[in-house]
Amino acid sequence: MIKRFLNPREQLESLRRVGAWLVLVTPVASLTGSASALFLWALDQVTTLRYVHPWLLFLLPLAGPVIIWVYGAHGGSSERGTNLILDEIHVPAAGVPLRMAPLVLVTTLLTHLFGGSAGREGTAVQMGGGLAGGFIDWFRINEKHRQTLLLAGVAAGFGSVFGTPLAGAVFAVEVIAIGRMRYEALVPCLLAGLIGDMACSAWGIHHTTYQIALVATSARFGFGHLDLLLLAKVVLAGMLFGLAAWLFSELLHALQKQFLRHIRRPWLRPVIGGVFIIAFAYLLGTRSYLGLGVSSPIPGEVSILSCFQENGATPWSWLWKLLFTVITLSSGFKGGEVTPLFFIGAALGNTLSELLGAPPDLFAGLGLVAVFAGASNTPLACTLMGIELFGAEHAPYLAVACFVAYLFSGHAGIYGSQRVAIPKVLNDDCLKQDHPADITLTDRRRRGEGVE
């Protein structure tokens, strides 16, 4: 009877595979976690320098051409960043070059030193992908394992830079295609996320701690441990978070296209972008929207942490951070999109909490992960990220916010090489020949397709 339902050979084979992946993943994840530690330490140093020496902002238009020159002279295919990694996972070609890791590290630090509004996820993911690509080339890993090892590099980078190893593992298998996950890579990615996070922590790096107070259940509208009135407010907020994610993604791609079309000289694009950043900072009379934006030593400035407090953001803080980030990244500066998306979501959540009569800390936390879920089309990973950052007691509200935002962001996204395996909403148009499966978001945008 036991032999009918249990095949010892299958279990031994599973054990062998896990052991093999542990051997392959450990060096890549350890190096990636260590690279994230170096990056986070250096990021703190350059951010402190920018606050100590405010005049560095005026050098932002000069730093842009340096970044363009570095990638033009040494970058090669690395300039495509995260999209190159996604393409290599879908259709292996020339591979991901090792030089992607140091290039994105140095150029992202330049962006932050001089006040560009950018994040850190793109840098960590590209460092993980570059180190995995170098490992693949150095040890001549066969094609069968290349895609999974690249995914493991992504998981290690994401998990270590945010201190969320579970979210990193799921993000890696969820981000490559809308509506389809690579479950065969889940165990290697989980190993990579955990090892990368441990390696980063071993260097003494501490991640930002966010606090959300326990949500009391209303006796009148409660059902189990849920407050149904609060849940309805979360659904409404999730819709707006999704629309904010859509606006960010579409504006980023549209402005990048305009820069490419109207400014022929690549080095001139970040010069103009840098001038706009300086002008907006002085027009608004605040530097809240420069750099990473997690915290600020200047009293009264808006930051992600301030958004967890009552009146911790202005009604339009989310929009200003969105514009600063879109200008920075579309003009050619380097860095990720995710931490600015955290800022946008937290600030919007703070504003909505006042309008809806909801807890500001809860709605800031919901916005932090939900706007990212809508922009990256990874609602499951973002739900897990919220649980890792804020605690499991908020899981129902986090899941609702992330999945509603994912739905209402449409088929937009920050990663142009992400593919649409299954549309978010199925109807007769999805079955037509002009809606091919596995089309990338970039190609879909070019063809002017729309799935309603």
N, C-alpha and C positions, 0 to 999 in steps of 0.2 A: 504494500500500500504506500509506504514512504517513497519507494523508488518511482512510483507512478507520478507523484507530484513534486518530487525533489530530485534534481539531477546534480549529483556532487561535482561532476565535471564542469557544469555551468557555473557553480559557485566558485570553484577553484580558478576558472578562467576569469571571472569577475575580480577575484582577489589579485590575480596576476596583473590584470589591466590597471587596477588602482595602484598597485606597486610601481608599475611602469610609468604611469602618469606622475606619480609622486617624484620619481627620479628625474623626469623631464621638466616638471613644473617648478620644482624647488629652486634651482639656480636662477631661472628667469624671474620668478616671483620675489626672491630674496634681493636680487639686483634692482628690480623695479621698486620694491618697498624702500630700499636704501636711497634710490634716486629721488623718490618722493620726499623722503626725510630731508635730503639735501635741498631740494626745491623749496619745501615749506620753511626751512630755516633761513634760506637765502631770501625768500619772499618777505619774511618778517624784517630782515635787515634792510632791504631796499625800501620797504614801506616806512620804516622808522626814519630812514634818511630823508625820504620825501617830506615827512612831517617836520623834521628838524630844519630842512632847507627848502622852504616853499618855492624859492626861485627856480628849482629844478623843473617845474612845470613849463617854464618858458623854453626849455630845451626839447620839449616833446616833438615839435616839428622837425628838429634836426635828428632826433633818434630814429624817426621813421625811415628816412633814406638809408641809414646804416642797416636796419633790419632788412630792407629790400635788397641791399647789396649783398649781405651775408647769404641770403637764400638764392639770389641770382648767381653768385659765384660758387657756392658750395652745396646748395640745397638739392638740386635736381628734382626728382619726384617727391622729395620730402615736403615740398611747399604745399602739397595737397592735403597734408595733415591727416586728420581722422578719416576723411573720405578715402584716402589711399588705403588705409587699413581695412575699411569695410569692403572696398573693391577687391582687395587681395583675398579676403575671406570668402567672397562670393565666387570669384574667378581668379585663381592663382595665376600670376604673370611674372613680372620681374622681381617681385618680393618687396619687403619693406626694409629700406636701408638702415643700418645701425646709426648713421650720422643724424637721423631724425631726432634721436634722444638729446644729444648735446645742443643741437641747433635750436630746438624748441625751448629748451631750458634757458639758454642764454638770452634769446630774443624776448621771451615772456618776461624775464626779469627786467630787461630794458624798458618794455612797455610799462611795467608797474613803477619802476624807479622814477619815470618822468610824468606819471599821472594818467596814463591811458586807462580806460575802464575796461577791464577784462577779468577773466577768471583763472582757474587752475586745473579744472577737469581735463580740458583739451591737452594741456601740457603733460599731465600725468598719464593719460591714455596714450598719447603719442610716444612718450618715453617707454611705456610698457610695450607698445607695438614695435618700436625701434629696437629695443633690447631683445625682444622675442625674435624679430627678423634677423638680427645679428647672430643669435644663438642658432637659428635654423640654418643660416649659411655656413657658419663656422663648423658645425657638426654634421652638416649635410643631412638634415632630418628629411625623411621621405615625405612625399606629397600627401600621403594619407594622414599624417599628423600635423602638417604645417598649419592648416586652418584652425585646428583646435588649440595649437600652441599660441597662435596670434590672439585668439579669444582669451586665452589664459593671461596673456600680457595685458590686455584691456582690463580684465577683471582685477588683476593685481594693482594696476595703476589707479583705477577708480576706487577700489576698496581701501587702498592705503592712503590716498590723499584726503579722503573724507572720514576715515575711520569707520567705514561701513562695509565690512567684508561680504556680508550676505547680499546686500544691495549690489555690490560690485560684481558678484558672480552672476546674479540674475540679469543685471544690466548688459553684460557681455553677450548673453545668449538671446536677449530680447531686442537689442537695439538694431541688429542687422537687417531685420525685416518686420514690417508691420503685419501682425496677424499670424506670425509663425516663429516659434522658438527652437533653438538648436539644443534639444534635450540631451543629445549624445555628448555634448561638451559640458554639461552642467557639473559633473563631478570634478573634472580638471579645473574648471573655473572656480569652483568652491574652494578647492585646495589652494589655488593661486590667490584668491581673495584673502583667505585666512593667513597664508604665509606672508603675503605682501604687507598686510596690516601688522603682523607681528614683527616683521623686519623694520618697518617704519617706527613702531613703538619702541623697539630695542635701542634706537638711537636717541631716545628721550624726547621724542616729539609728542606734544599734547594737542589734541584737537579741541576746537571750540565746543563748549557745553551750552546747550539750549535748555531752558526750563519752561514747561507748561504745567500750570496748576491743574489739579484734578477737576474734572467737570462734574458738577453736582447734577443729579437727575431731578427734573421737575416732577413733583408728585402728580400734577394735573396732566402733563403731556408725556409722562414717562411710560416706557414699555420695556420691561426687563431692565437692563443697565443703560438703555439709550434714551435720550431726550428727543422726542420726535419733532418738537418745534425747532430745536437746535439742528437736528438732522436736515430739516427742510431748508434752513438757512445755509447749511453746508452745501446742499445741492445747488442753490442759487449762486453761492460764491464760486463753486466749482465751474459753473458755466462761464462766469466772468474770468476766472483764472485761465480757462481754455482759450477764451477770446484774446486775452493778453499774450498767451503763448503764440497764438496765430499771428498777432500783430508783430511780435518780435521777429518771428521767423520770416514772414513775408517782407517786412521792412528791411531786414538784414540782407536778404537776397536782392531786393529791388535796388537798394542803395549801392551795393557792391557792383551790380550791373551798370548803374549810371556812372560810377567811378571808372569802370573799364571802358565804357563807351565814349565818354567825353574827355577823359584825361589820358592821353596816349602815353605819357612818360610815367612809368611805374613809380619812380622815386618821388614824383610830385604829389601822388595821391595821399600818402601819409602826411606830407607837409600841410596840405589843405585840411585834412582831417584833424591834425594837431592844432591848427589855428582855430578851427571851429570849437574844439574842446576848450581851449583857453578862453575864447570869447564867451561861450555859454557859462563857464565857471564864474567869470566876472559879471556877466549879465544877471545871474541868479544870486550873486553875492555869497556863494558857499562852495566849498570843495567836497561836499558830502558824496558827490557822484563820481569822484575820481577813484582810480585804483580798485582794490578788491571790495571794500565796503563792508567787511564783516564787523569791524569795530572802529572807533575813532577816539583819540585822546583829547579831542577838542570838544568841550561841552556844547551841547545844543545841536551838534551835527547829527544827521540821520545816518543810521547804519543798520545792518541786519539785526544786531542785538537790541538796538533802541526800538525796533519795530515790535518787539515782544512786550513793550510797555505801553500803557495808555498814552495817547497823543505822541507816540514815538516817531511819527512820520507826518509829513504834510499830505494833503489830499492828492497832490500830483507828484509825490516823490517817486512812485513806481514808474511814471511816464518819463520823468527826467533821467532816471537811471537807464531806462530802455533806450532813450535817444543817445546818451553818452556812449553806451556800449555798442550800439549799432554803428555809430560814426567811427569809433575806434577800430572795430574789427573789419568793417567793410572797406576802410581806407588802406588796410594792409598791415596794421599792427598785429602782433601775435598774442595768444592767450586763449583761454577757454570761454565758453558762454555760460557755464552752469552757475558759478557763484553770483554773477550779475542776475541770472534768472532767480536765484534764491532771494536776492535783494528785492527784485521787482515783485516777486510773489509775496514776500513778507510785508513789504510796504503796502501793496494792494490789500492784503489781508487785514492789516492794521486799519486802513481806511474803511473797509467794508464792515469791520467789527463795530465801528462807531455808528455807521448807517443802519446796521441790522440789529444793534443791541446785543452783540455777542462778545464773548471773552476775547480781548485783543491778543493775548499770548497764543491761544488756540488757533485763531484765524491767521495769525502771522506764521505759525508752524504749518498749517494747512497750505497756505499760499506758497511757502518756501518749497515744498515738494511738489505741489500740484501744477504750478506753472512750468516747472522743469519736466513733469510728466507729459504735459501737453506739447512742449517744444521738442522733446526727444522721442515721443511716442513710446515711452516705457513705463506704463502705469504700475505694473507689478513691482518692478525694481524700485520705483519711487515710494510705493507703499511700504516696502521693506525698509527703505532708507528712513522714512518717517518713524517707523517703529524702533529702529536702531538709535535714532537721534533723540526721540521724545518719549519713548516707552510704549509698551503694548496696550496700555489702558485706553489709548486714543486710536487704536487700530481701525474701528469701524468708520470713524469720521475721516481718518487719513485715506482709507480705501475709497470711500465715496467721493471725496474731493479729487483724488488722483484719476479715477476712472471717468468721472464726469468731465474733468478738464481734458483728458485724452480724447474723449468723444467730440467735444466742442471745439477743439483746435483744428478739426478737419484733417485734410491730408497735406498739412504743412509740416515743416520740421527743420531743425538746424543742421541736420546731416543730409546733404544732397545725395549721397550714395546709398542712403537707406532705401530699401525696396518695399513696395506694397505687395505683399504676398496675398493677403486677404483684405479687401477694403473694410473700413470701419463700419460702414452701413451698406448692406447688400440689397441691391434692387436689380431690375431688368437691365439697366445700363451696364452693370458690372459684368454681364455675360456676353456683351457685344465684342466684336473683334477689335474695336478701337480702344478697348480697355484691357491691354495685355497684362498677364500676370507677371509679377516680379519686375515691373518697371521701376526705375529709380525715381525719387522725388524730383531730382533735377530734370530728367527727361519728361516726367509728367508735367512739370511746370512749363517746359518749353513747348510741349504739344498743346498746352492750354486745356488739359483734360480736367473734368470736375466730376467727382462722385458724390451725389447728394443723398 
